[in-house]
Amino acid sequence: MRKIKYKSIIFVALACIFSYLFGGGAAILANTFDKDEVRHSNQENWGLGFPVEGQAPTGNATAAELKKYDAYFIGDGKEKVIYLTFDAGYENGYTCTILDALKKHNVHATFFLVGNYITSSPDIVKRMVEEGHCVANHTYSHPNMSSIASMDAFRKELEGLEAAYEEVTGQKMTRYYRPPQGKYSISNLKMAKELGYKTFFWSLAYVDWHNDKQPTKEMAYDKLLGRIHPGAIVLLHSTSKTNAEIMDELLTKWEEMGYTFGTLDELVSQ
């Protein structure tokens, strides 16, 4: 019986060693050499985890990892500052109400726009610029950028929007970029940096983009007040009816919580 027991122990030990070397252990060894490249080699969707509400969330990558590629998802968190951003693929009749609220509170936001928005709503784009907001690059046609492997195709999406913006405003576009749907890859981040762009994800957002299933005000406040945190890059959609209805009050509530509002220019200078 004792011999059988010893043989069993030896068998289990050998099995564990084999598993380590040719299974999970190989991955551990790979991560030892280049953690970033292994972690981000595949296509990813930007995602967040909120272990404690009111505190900074975790992301697919850390702020330090992203900064190597001039990419950001959060500020330094030292002060109660919010960086407000909006994504828009089309005009849904609510942006002017949002702009009115921003003007009332003297808040300067960044609007990540696509080609359709700039060509179909030039007057609103001009208003954004005139009122001190930043208009930034959400690509020309809103594709899954993580599936684009060539620099030529990647450049075409960004430079196409630059050209549309310059035609409408007569100004050069600030080289800030947000991947559509948060889909990205490490090669995307490298290409954006090579083109002189800084990439921006977010540290707070909520499901506000379904026109036929808009969140209630209570649902919006639950997420946007409960999960706000120092240094938050907030992503909202200007197509949202709810966002337009709550914007004035939302900004007031954030101010009452002790928050101020910064710009992405200020964030990248930290």
N, C-alpha and C positions, 0 to 999 in steps of 0.2 A: 504493500500500500504506500509506504514511504517513497519507494522508487518511482511509482506512478505519479505521486504528488510532485516530486522534484522535476520529473519530465514535463508535467503540466506547466509548472512555473517557468521553466526554461522556454517552452513553446510560446507562452504568452509574452515573455520578455522579447523574444526574437520578433514576434509579430508586431509589437509596439515599435521596435527599432525600424523594421521594414516600412511600417506605415509612416513613420516620421520622415524617413529619407525619401520615399517615393510618393508620399501623399501630402498632408498638410505641412510637414516640415520643409518640403521644397519651396512652398509658398512663403514660409517664414524666412528662409534663406534668401529668396528673391527680393523680398521687401527690405532686407538688410542692405542690399546693394543700391536700390533706387526706389524708394517708397513712392515718390510722386508718379514716376512713369508707370509703375505697376498699377497704382490706384486709379489713374486716369487714362489708361491706354484705350479703354473701350468707350463707346458712346454712353453718355449719362444724362439723366434728367436732374436738374437742380432740385434739391429737396432739403427740408428743415426738420429738426426735432426740437420740441419745447419741453425739456425736462422740468423746468420751473417757470411758471408764468411770471412775466414782469422782468425776467432776466434774459440775457442774450441766448438765442438758440444755437444749436449745433447745425452745421451744414455738411454737404457731401465732402467738402474740403475745409480746412482751417483758413482763417484770414492770412496767416503766414504763408501757407502753400500757394494760395491764389495770387498773392502779391508778387511772386516770382514772375508771373505772366501779366503784370499790371492789371490784375482782376480783383474785384472787391465784392463783398456781400454785406459788410457791416462797417461802421466806423470804429474808432478805438474804444468807445464806451466809457470814456472818462467823464463826459458831461452828458446831461439829459438833452441831447440834440437829436432831432429827427431829420432825415433826408428824404423828402417826399418826391416820389416819381410816379409817372403815369405811363401806361402803354395804350396805344390806340392804333387799330388797323383800319378804322373807318369812323366817320362822324355819325353819332347816333342822336344828336340833338341836345346833349347834356354838357358839352364842354364849356360853353359860355357861362353856364351857371356855376360850374366849378371854378372857372377863371374869376368870376365875380367874387366868390368867397376867398380865393387866394389873394386877390387885390385888397379886399377888406382887411385881411389879417397881415398884409405885407409879407406874404410867404412866396418865395421864389422856388418853383419846382422844376423838374426835368421831365419833358415829354418825349418818350421814345416812340417815334412814328415810322410808318411804312410808306411806300411810294404812293399807294392809293389815297392815303389821307392827305398827303401834301398836294397832289394834283387835283383832288376833288374839293378840298377845303382850304384854299390858299389864304383867304381872309382871316381865318381862325389861326392859321400858322403865323401870319404876320402879327396878329394880336399877341400871341404867345411871346414873340420876340420883343415887341414894343413894350410889353409889361415886365420885361426882365427875366423871363423864363428861358431855360435852355432847351433847345430842340435837338434831340440826339437820334442815333441810328438804330433802328429796329429791323434793318434790312429793307431792300426794295420790295420783295415779293413774299416775305414771311415764310421761307421754307424751313425744313429741318436742317439747320446748318451743320449739325454733327455728321450728317451723311455726305457732306461735301468734302472731298479729299484734295482737290487741286486748289492752289493759290489763285489761279485765274478765275475760277468760278466763285471762290470766296470773295475776291476783290470786286468782282462784278456786282455782287449784291450790295456791298457797302458803298462803292463808288457811284452806283446807279442812284442811290438815295441822296448822296452828296450833291450830285448834279441837279436833281429835282429841287432840292432845298435851295441851292444857290440861284436857280432860275426864278424861284418865287420870291426870295428875300434879298437877293443880291449880296448875300454874305456867305462866308465859308462856314461849314458845319463843324461844331465842336466834335472832336473825335472820341465820343463816348458811345459804346455799343452794348446792346442787350440782346442775347440770343433768343430768337422766338421760342416760346414755350419753355425756356430754360434748358433747351437741349444743346449739349456741348460735348467737346472732346478735348484732350490735351493739345491735339494738333490745331484745333480751332483757336484756342487761347494763344498759341504761339503765332498763328497767322495774323490774328488781330493785333497783337503786340508789334509784329513786324511792319504792319501798315500804320503804326503810330496810334492805334486805338487802345483805350482802356475799357475793359469789359466789366459790366455791372450786373450782378445778380441781385438778391434781396434777402432781407432777414425777417420780413413780415409781409404777408399777403393773405387774402382769403378768397373764397370762390364767389367772385362778383361779375363774371363775364357771361353768364347764361342769360340772354335777354328774356326768355320765357320762364325763368325760374330765379328771379332776383331775390336776394336775401332780404329779410325784414330788417328794420332799423335795429331791433334788439339783437339779431344775429350779428349784424355788422359791428355794433358796439362791443359785443362780447369778445370778438376777436381783436378788434383794432384798439380797444382800451385795455383789455385783459393781457394782451401779449406785447404791448408796446414796451420798449426797453431802450436804454441809453445807446445812442449810435445807430439806431434802426434805419436801414434803408427800406422804406415802405413802398410796395408796389400796389397800385390801384389801377383800375381800368376806367378811362373817362367815358366809356360807352355805357357805364352802369347808371341806371336811374336812381338806385339807392344811394350811390356815392354822391350824386348831384344833390339829392335831398338832404343828406346829412352833413355835407362838407363844412358849412359854416359852423354848425354846432360841434362837429368833430374837432375842428381846429380849436374851438373855444375850450372844449373838454381837455384836449392835450395841453393847452396853455395853462389851464387850471391845475393840471398835474405837475406843473413846473418845467414843461418842455419848451424849448425854443427850436427854430428851424434853420438848418444850414443848407448849403448847396454842395453839389458833388465836387465843384472846384475846391471848396474848403476841405472836403473829405480827403481828396487825393494829396493835399498839401500837408496833411498831418505827418 
